[in-house]
Amino acid sequence: MSAPFEAPTRTTAVVLAGGTGQRVGLAIPKQLLKIAGKAVIEHTLAIFEQAESIDDVIVLMAPGFTEDVERIIAKAGLTKVRRVIEGGATRNETTERAIAALGEGLAEGEDRNVLFHDAVRPLLSQRVISDCVAALDRYQAVDVAIPSADTIIVTRTHGEDGEFITDVPDRTRLRRGQTPQAFKLSTIRRAYEIAAGDPNFQATDDCSVVLRYLPDVPIHVVPGDEYNMKVTQPVDVFIADKLFQLASSSAPRQADEAAYRELLAGKTLVVFGGSYGIGADIARLAESYGATVHALGRSSTGTHVENPEHVEKALATAYAETGRVDHVIVTAGVLRIGKLAETDHATIREALDVNYLAPVQIAQASYKYLVETKGQLLLYTSSSYTRGRAEYSLYSSTKAAMVNLTQALADEWAADGIRVNCVNPERTATPMRTNAFGQEPAGSLLSSEAVARTSLDVLLSELTGHVIDVRQQDPTAGASEASGFEQALAAVLDRQGDV
């Protein structure tokens, strides 16, 4: 006789958002502060929304701000969040409220996994989440920690003379604790029940409660990562914002050629900069999968992207022909090499008009069409957006603007269902690059078709507000456990000489 079916243990993420913004000088809780166009807590909740091992989410929010979080959840479409509860006056009380909520509706003897995570750690990786959940198959309590890169000293204060070192612990055994902290619900509940009988009970984290009141329960440690930072001080806000800006994403590839045909057949694409290079390859590929494509360019259709009338006419023509515009792609650009002090006004004006004002005007004109189809605007940047390069300051700076425009519009248009993304190819073999740099060694450049293929993957994904790197060699290869931000750092370091 086969063994009876045993349902997998349900796993709930509890996002602890009871803190205030006092240490960062804010009148609102720091978890409502915007970083990279979204509230910190929205970034954090989105991570758990995407985690396959997480079944549902509960939020413990600072008193008086639960409605703010509920609005964020509704706007972002975060379906896993099932409750937003007011937190307590202390961390202990907040956790106790979460434990009580988690126990509601459980049958006798039923248990569940629970991950407690700080709302102000918005850079948590999927790897850490999955490792914590997997560890709960064997252990009742799990912490997340990283080695300390700093020497830790123990001090004592001697009156007005200040602090003096009393000990320097062995750094090899020291770890910096992070979240999530994961438990069997029965274990953390029992620890708090015992702690309630201690009149001196006070804790700043939950593993310490288990350690003190359930000393026979081993606490397993899962390796964290350096990017899982806590936004606490003013400088943390700046660092987190920059990490989000530099982080890149990967667009999911479709399963096979039939999937591309199914998703693109009957769709209308308008490609500005479609005469040659990446734009022409996007048009060719999309048409091969059954899409109607309007490929526009100065040399092929006489379309000047810097001319608002040309843009309006191109979009109106596409809409009149098919009754829809699903995706608008802007690959048009100019790259002029030279020192800024020696650049004439006409060249400066051209760079600003084509590389910056044109995408802005195209975005503005496209809105009314994309809002109908819940479509996507796809922009393009350059790897030099992370750090401007000498002798093409205009190009670098306008490409940095494309990243900011992407992030801003993704947030602005989210409620309308319009997605906005930005493709960041490494050095690519295009006529524009050849005109600027001449012939370069074979094999040193990415093919425009490879960029076009990734562009289609982005268009067909649910991504929005992302910068998608396209590289000859994926920086994540051979490092599948690396976090997205580790991958981003690898890409940034590798692209230092790119355009």
C-alpha positions as CSV (number, residue, x, y, z in Angstrom):
1,M,0.0,0.0,0.0
2,S,1.4,3.4,-0.9
3,A,2.0,6.0,1.7
4,P,-0.8,8.5,2.2
5,F,-0.3,11.8,0.4
6,E,1.3,14.5,2.6
7,A,0.8,18.1,1.5
8,P,3.9,20.3,1.6
9,T,4.2,22.6,4.5
10,R,2.9,26.0,3.7
11,T,5.4,28.9,3.9
12,T,4.5,32.4,4.9
13,A,6.8,35.5,4.7
14,V,6.2,38.0,7.4
15,V,7.4,41.4,6.4
16,L,8.2,43.5,9.5
17,A,7.6,47.1,8.7
18,G,7.0,48.6,12.1
19,G,10.0,51.0,12.1
20,T,9.9,54.7,11.7
21,G,12.0,57.1,9.6
22,Q,13.6,59.0,12.5
23,R,17.2,57.8,11.8
24,V,17.0,58.9,8.2
25,G,15.4,62.2,9.1
26,L,11.9,61.5,7.7
27,A,8.4,62.3,8.9
28,I,7.2,59.0,7.4
29,P,8.3,55.4,8.0
30,K,11.5,54.7,6.1
31,Q,9.8,51.7,4.4
32,L,7.6,54.1,2.5
33,L,10.6,56.1,1.2
34,K,11.0,55.8,-2.6
35,I,14.1,54.1,-4.0
36,A,14.5,53.6,-7.7
37,G,11.0,54.9,-8.3
38,K,9.2,52.6,-5.8
39,A,8.6,52.5,-2.0
40,V,11.2,50.4,-0.2
41,I,8.5,48.1,1.0
42,E,7.2,47.5,-2.6
43,H,10.6,46.3,-3.7
44,T,10.7,44.0,-0.7
45,L,7.2,42.6,-1.3
46,A,7.9,42.1,-5.0
47,I,10.8,39.8,-4.1
48,F,8.5,37.5,-2.1
49,E,5.8,37.8,-4.8
50,Q,8.3,36.3,-7.2
51,A,9.6,33.6,-4.8
52,E,8.3,30.1,-5.8
53,S,8.8,28.8,-2.3
54,I,6.6,31.5,-0.7
55,D,2.9,30.8,-0.5
56,D,1.6,34.0,1.1
57,V,2.8,37.2,2.8
58,I,1.7,39.1,5.9
59,V,2.8,42.7,6.5
60,L,3.2,44.2,10.0
61,M,3.1,47.9,9.4
62,A,3.8,50.9,11.6
63,P,0.5,52.1,13.2
64,G,-1.3,54.7,11.2
65,F,0.2,53.6,7.8
66,T,-1.6,50.4,7.0
67,E,-3.7,52.0,4.4
68,D,-0.6,53.4,2.6
69,V,0.7,49.9,2.3
70,E,-2.6,48.5,1.1
71,R,-2.7,51.1,-1.7
72,I,0.9,50.2,-2.7
73,I,-0.1,46.5,-2.8
74,A,-3.2,47.1,-4.8
75,K,-1.4,49.3,-7.4
76,A,1.4,46.8,-7.8
77,G,-0.9,43.8,-8.1
78,L,0.9,41.9,-5.3
79,T,-1.4,38.9,-5.0
80,K,0.4,37.0,-2.3
81,V,-0.1,39.6,0.4
82,R,-3.2,38.5,2.3
83,R,-3.1,40.7,5.4
84,V,-1.7,44.1,6.5
85,I,-1.7,44.3,10.3
86,E,-0.6,47.1,12.6
87,G,2.7,46.4,14.3
88,G,3.2,46.8,18.0
89,A,5.2,49.3,20.1
90,T,8.2,47.0,20.2
91,R,9.8,44.4,17.9
92,N,8.7,41.7,20.4
93,E,5.1,42.8,20.3
94,T,5.1,43.0,16.5
95,T,6.4,39.4,16.2
96,E,3.8,38.3,18.7
97,R,1.0,39.8,16.7
98,A,2.4,38.0,13.6
99,I,2.5,34.7,15.4
100,A,-1.1,35.1,16.5
101,A,-2.2,35.9,13.0
102,L,-0.3,32.9,11.5
103,G,-2.0,30.6,14.0
104,E,-5.5,31.5,13.0
105,G,-7.3,28.8,11.1
106,L,-4.6,26.1,11.6
107,A,-5.9,22.7,12.4
108,E,-4.7,21.0,15.6
109,G,-1.1,19.6,15.1
110,E,-0.7,21.6,11.8
111,D,2.5,23.6,11.4
112,R,3.9,26.0,8.9
113,N,7.1,27.6,7.8
114,V,7.5,31.3,8.6
115,L,10.2,33.7,7.4
116,F,10.5,37.0,9.3
117,H,12.1,39.7,7.1
118,D,12.9,43.4,7.6
119,A,10.9,45.5,5.2
120,V,13.9,47.8,4.8
121,R,16.0,45.1,3.3
122,P,14.8,45.5,-0.3
123,L,17.8,43.8,-2.0
124,L,17.2,40.2,-0.7
125,S,18.1,37.6,-3.3
126,Q,15.9,34.6,-4.3
127,R,18.8,32.3,-3.5
128,V,18.7,33.3,0.2
129,I,14.9,32.8,0.3
130,S,15.1,29.3,-1.2
131,D,18.0,28.3,1.0
132,C,16.1,29.3,4.1
133,V,13.0,27.4,3.1
134,A,15.1,24.3,2.2
135,A,16.9,24.5,5.6
136,L,13.5,24.3,7.4
137,D,13.1,20.7,6.0
138,R,15.8,19.7,8.5
139,Y,16.0,22.5,11.1
140,Q,13.4,24.3,13.3
141,A,15.2,27.6,13.3
142,V,17.4,29.3,10.6
143,D,19.3,32.5,10.6
144,V,21.0,34.4,7.7
145,A,24.5,35.9,8.2
146,I,27.7,37.0,6.5
147,P,31.3,37.1,7.7
148,S,32.4,40.4,9.2
149,A,34.8,42.3,7.0
150,D,35.5,44.7,9.9
151,T,37.4,44.0,13.1
152,I,34.9,44.1,16.0
153,I,36.0,45.7,19.3
154,V,34.4,45.6,22.7
155,T,34.5,48.8,24.6
156,R,33.7,50.2,28.0
157,T,33.0,53.8,28.9
158,H,35.0,55.5,31.6
159,G,33.1,58.7,32.5
160,E,34.2,61.8,30.7
161,D,37.3,60.1,29.3
162,G,35.2,58.2,26.7
163,E,35.5,54.7,25.4
164,F,38.3,52.2,25.7
165,I,38.9,48.8,24.2
166,T,38.4,45.9,26.5
167,D,38.5,43.0,24.0
168,V,39.0,42.2,20.3
169,P,37.1,39.0,19.4
170,D,38.4,36.6,16.8
171,R,37.0,37.9,13.6
172,T,36.9,34.5,11.9
173,R,34.1,33.5,14.2
174,L,32.1,36.7,13.9
175,R,29.1,37.0,11.6
176,R,26.8,39.9,10.7
177,G,23.2,38.9,11.1
178,Q,20.7,39.6,8.4
179,T,17.1,38.6,7.6
180,P,15.1,36.6,6.9
181,Q,15.1,34.5,10.0
182,A,13.1,31.3,9.4
183,F,11.3,29.0,11.8
184,K,8.7,26.3,12.2
185,L,5.7,28.3,13.5
186,S,5.4,25.9,16.5
187,T,9.0,26.6,17.5
188,I,8.9,30.4,17.4
189,R,5.5,30.4,19.1
190,R,6.9,28.2,21.9
191,A,9.9,30.4,22.4
192,Y,7.7,33.5,22.8
193,E,5.4,31.7,25.2
194,I,8.3,31.0,27.5
195,A,9.8,34.5,27.0
196,A,6.5,36.0,28.1
197,G,7.2,34.7,31.6
198,D,10.4,36.6,31.8
199,P,9.9,40.1,33.2
200,N,13.1,41.3,31.7
201,F,12.4,39.9,28.2
202,Q,13.5,42.2,25.4
203,A,14.9,41.2,22.0
204,T,15.8,42.9,18.7
205,D,15.6,39.7,16.6
206,D,13.8,36.4,16.8
207,C,16.7,33.9,16.6
208,S,18.0,35.3,19.9
209,V,14.6,34.5,21.5
210,V,15.0,30.9,20.4
211,L,18.6,30.8,21.5
212,R,17.8,32.1,25.0
213,Y,14.5,30.3,25.7
214,L,14.8,27.1,23.7
215,P,18.6,26.4,24.1
216,D,18.2,22.8,22.9
217,V,17.0,23.9,19.5
218,P,19.9,24.3,17.1
219,I,19.9,27.4,14.9
220,H,21.2,26.7,11.4
221,V,23.0,29.5,9.6
222,V,22.4,30.2,5.9
223,P,25.0,32.3,4.1
224,G,23.6,35.8,3.3
225,D,25.1,38.3,0.9
226,E,26.6,41.7,1.1
227,Y,23.8,43.3,-1.0
228,N,21.1,42.3,1.6
229,M,21.7,45.7,3.3
230,K,19.3,47.3,5.7
231,V,18.2,50.9,4.9
232,T,18.7,52.5,8.3
233,Q,21.0,55.6,7.9
234,P,20.8,58.4,5.3
235,V,23.8,57.0,3.4
236,D,21.9,53.7,3.1
237,V,19.2,55.4,1.1
238,F,21.8,56.7,-1.4
239,I,23.6,53.3,-1.7
240,A,20.4,51.3,-2.2
241,D,19.2,53.7,-4.8
242,K,22.5,53.4,-6.8
243,L,22.5,49.6,-6.5
244,F,19.0,49.5,-8.0
245,Q,20.1,51.8,-10.7
246,L,23.1,49.7,-11.6
247,A,21.4,46.3,-11.3
248,S,20.5,44.6,-14.5
249,S,17.9,41.9,-15.3
250,S,17.6,39.0,-17.6
251,A,14.7,38.6,-19.9
252,P,13.2,35.1,-19.9
253,R,13.7,33.3,-23.2
254,Q,10.6,31.8,-24.8
255,A,10.4,28.1,-24.8
256,D,10.6,27.6,-28.6
257,E,9.9,29.3,-32.0
258,A,6.2,28.4,-31.7
259,A,6.0,30.5,-28.5
260,Y,7.3,33.6,-30.3
261,R,4.8,33.1,-33.1
262,E,1.9,32.7,-30.6
263,L,2.8,35.9,-28.7
264,L,3.7,38.1,-31.6
265,A,1.1,37.1,-34.2
266,G,-1.4,39.9,-34.7
267,K,0.6,42.4,-32.7
268,T,1.7,45.8,-34.1
269,L,5.2,47.1,-33.5
270,V,6.5,50.6,-34.3
271,V,10.3,50.7,-34.5
272,F,12.0,54.1,-34.6
273,G,15.5,53.6,-35.9
274,G,14.4,50.6,-38.0
275,S,16.4,51.4,-41.1
276,Y,19.5,49.3,-40.1
277,G,21.3,47.7,-37.1
278,I,19.4,46.6,-34.1
279,G,16.1,48.2,-35.1
280,A,16.1,46.5,-38.5
281,D,16.9,43.2,-37.0
282,I,14.0,43.6,-34.5
283,A,11.7,44.4,-37.4
284,R,12.8,41.4,-39.4
285,L,12.5,38.9,-36.5
286,A,9.1,40.2,-35.4
287,E,7.7,40.0,-38.9
288,S,8.9,36.5,-39.2
289,Y,6.8,35.6,-36.2
290,G,3.6,37.2,-37.7
291,A,3.7,40.7,-36.2
292,T,2.9,43.8,-38.3
293,V,6.0,46.1,-38.1
294,H,6.4,49.7,-39.0
295,A,10.1,50.2,-39.3
296,L,10.9,53.9,-39.5
297,G,14.2,55.7,-40.2
298,R,15.7,58.7,-41.7
299,S,17.3,56.8,-44.6
300,S,14.4,54.4,-45.3
301,T,11.1,56.3,-44.7
302,G,12.4,59.9,-44.2
303,T,11.2,59.8,-40.6
304,H,13.2,62.2,-38.4
305,V,12.7,61.0,-34.8
306,E,13.5,64.5,-33.5
307,N,10.5,65.9,-35.4
308,P,7.3,65.5,-33.3
309,E,5.1,65.7,-36.4
310,H,6.9,62.8,-38.0
311,V,6.5,60.8,-34.8
312,E,2.8,61.5,-34.5
313,K,2.2,60.6,-38.1
314,A,4.1,57.3,-37.9
315,L,2.1,56.2,-34.8
316,A,-1.2,57.3,-36.3
317,T,-0.5,55.5,-39.5
318,A,0.3,52.2,-37.7
319,Y,-2.8,52.6,-35.6
320,A,-5.0,53.3,-38.6
321,E,-3.7,50.2,-40.4
322,T,-4.2,47.6,-37.6
323,G,-6.3,49.4,-35.0
324,R,-3.6,48.9,-32.3
325,V,0.0,49.6,-31.3
326,D,1.4,47.1,-28.9
327,H,5.0,47.9,-28.7
328,V,7.1,51.0,-29.5
329,I,10.8,50.6,-29.8
330,V,13.3,53.4,-30.0
331,T,16.8,52.3,-31.3
332,A,17.5,55.6,-33.1
333,G,20.6,57.4,-31.9
334,V,23.7,59.3,-32.9
335,L,27.3,58.9,-31.7
336,R,29.8,61.6,-32.4
337,I,33.3,61.3,-31.0
338,G,35.2,64.4,-30.0
339,K,36.1,66.7,-27.1
340,L,33.2,68.8,-25.8
341,A,35.2,72.0,-25.9
342,E,35.8,71.5,-29.6
343,T,32.3,70.4,-30.5
344,D,30.1,72.9,-32.5
345,H,26.6,73.9,-31.5
346,A,25.0,71.9,-34.3
347,T,26.5,68.7,-33.2
348,I,25.5,69.3,-29.6
349,R,22.0,70.1,-30.6
350,E,21.8,66.9,-32.8
351,A,22.9,64.7,-29.9
352,L,20.3,66.2,-27.5
353,D,17.5,66.1,-30.1
354,V,18.0,62.6,-31.3
355,N,19.3,60.8,-28.2
356,Y,17.2,62.6,-25.5
357,L,14.4,64.7,-26.8
358,A,13.2,62.2,-29.4
359,P,12.7,59.4,-26.9
360,V,10.8,61.8,-24.6
361,Q,8.6,63.0,-27.5
362,I,8.0,59.4,-28.7
363,A,7.1,58.3,-25.2
364,Q,4.6,61.2,-24.9
365,A,3.0,60.5,-28.3
366,S,2.9,56.7,-27.7
367,Y,1.0,56.8,-24.4
368,K,-2.5,57.0,-25.8
369,Y,-1.9,54.0,-28.0
370,L,0.0,51.8,-25.4
371,V,-2.6,52.5,-22.7
372,E,-5.2,50.7,-25.0
373,T,-3.1,47.6,-25.5
374,K,-1.3,47.6,-22.1
375,G,1.8,47.5,-24.3
376,Q,5.4,48.4,-23.8
377,L,7.9,51.2,-24.6
378,L,11.4,49.9,-25.1
379,L,14.4,52.2,-24.9
380,Y,18.1,51.7,-25.3
381,T,21.1,52.8,-23.2
382,S,24.8,52.2,-23.4
383,S,27.1,50.6,-20.9
384,S,28.8,54.0,-20.6
385,Y,25.7,55.2,-18.6
386,T,27.3,54.0,-15.4
387,R,30.3,56.3,-15.9
388,G,30.8,58.8,-18.7
389,R,33.7,58.4,-21.1
390,A,36.0,61.0,-22.4
391,E,35.4,62.3,-25.9
392,Y,31.8,61.1,-26.0
393,S,30.3,62.9,-23.1
394,L,27.2,63.8,-24.9
395,Y,26.4,60.2,-25.8
396,S,27.2,58.9,-22.3
397,S,25.1,61.5,-20.6
398,T,22.1,61.2,-22.8
399,K,22.2,57.4,-22.4
400,A,22.3,57.8,-18.6
401,A,19.1,59.9,-19.1
402,M,17.4,56.9,-20.8
403,V,17.8,54.8,-17.7
404,N,16.3,57.5,-15.5
405,L,13.5,58.0,-18.0
406,T,12.8,54.3,-18.1
407,Q,12.5,54.0,-14.3
408,A,10.4,57.2,-14.0
409,L,7.9,56.2,-16.7
410,A,7.7,52.6,-15.5
411,D,6.5,54.0,-12.2
412,E,4.3,56.7,-13.7
413,W,2.6,54.3,-16.1
414,A,2.3,51.3,-13.9
415,A,-1.3,51.9,-12.9
416,D,-2.1,52.1,-16.7
417,G,-0.6,48.7,-17.3
418,I,2.1,50.1,-19.7
419,R,5.5,48.5,-19.3
420,V,8.7,50.5,-19.9
421,N,12.2,48.8,-20.1
422,C,15.7,49.7,-21.3
423,V,18.1,47.4,-23.1
424,N,21.8,47.9,-22.4
425,P,23.9,46.1,-25.0
426,E,27.6,45.9,-24.8
427,R,29.7,47.0,-27.8
428,T,27.6,46.0,-30.8
429,A,28.4,45.7,-34.5
430,T,26.2,48.4,-36.0
431,P,26.7,51.0,-38.8
432,M,26.6,53.7,-36.1
433,R,29.5,52.2,-34.2
434,T,31.5,51.6,-37.4
435,N,31.0,55.2,-38.4
436,A,32.3,56.3,-35.0
437,F,35.2,53.8,-34.4
438,G,36.0,52.3,-37.8
439,Q,36.5,48.6,-38.3
440,E,37.2,46.6,-35.1
441,P,38.6,43.1,-34.6
442,A,36.2,40.3,-35.7
443,G,34.5,38.6,-32.7
444,S,35.1,41.6,-30.4
445,L,31.6,42.9,-30.9
446,L,28.1,41.6,-30.1
447,S,25.9,41.0,-33.1
448,S,22.9,43.3,-33.6
449,E,20.7,40.2,-34.1
450,A,21.6,38.9,-30.6
451,V,20.5,42.3,-29.2
452,A,17.3,42.1,-31.3
453,R,16.5,38.6,-30.0
454,T,16.8,39.8,-26.4
455,S,14.7,42.8,-27.2
456,L,11.9,40.6,-28.3
457,D,12.2,38.6,-25.1
458,V,11.9,41.8,-23.1
459,L,8.8,42.8,-25.1
460,L,7.2,39.5,-24.4
461,S,8.0,39.5,-20.7
462,E,6.2,41.1,-17.8
463,L,9.2,43.1,-16.8
464,T,8.9,46.8,-16.3
465,G,11.4,49.4,-15.1
466,H,14.3,47.2,-15.7
467,V,17.7,47.7,-17.4
468,I,18.5,44.5,-19.3
469,D,22.1,43.8,-20.0
470,V,23.0,42.0,-23.3
471,R,26.5,40.6,-23.4
472,Q,28.5,38.2,-25.5
473,Q,29.3,36.2,-22.3
474,D,26.7,36.2,-19.6
475,P,28.4,37.4,-16.4
476,T,26.2,34.9,-14.5
477,A,27.6,31.9,-16.4
478,G,29.1,29.4,-13.9
479,A,27.7,31.4,-11.0
480,S,24.1,30.4,-10.8
481,E,24.0,31.1,-7.1
482,A,25.1,34.7,-7.4
483,S,22.6,37.3,-6.5
484,G,21.3,39.7,-9.1
485,F,23.3,42.5,-7.6
486,E,26.5,40.4,-7.6
487,Q,25.8,39.7,-11.3
488,A,25.3,43.4,-11.9
489,L,28.6,44.2,-10.2
490,A,30.4,41.7,-12.4
491,A,28.9,43.3,-15.4
492,V,29.8,46.8,-14.3
493,L,33.4,45.8,-13.7
494,D,33.6,44.0,-17.0
495,R,32.2,46.9,-19.0
496,Q,34.6,49.6,-17.8
497,G,36.0,50.0,-21.3
498,D,32.7,49.6,-23.2
499,V,30.8,52.3,-25.0
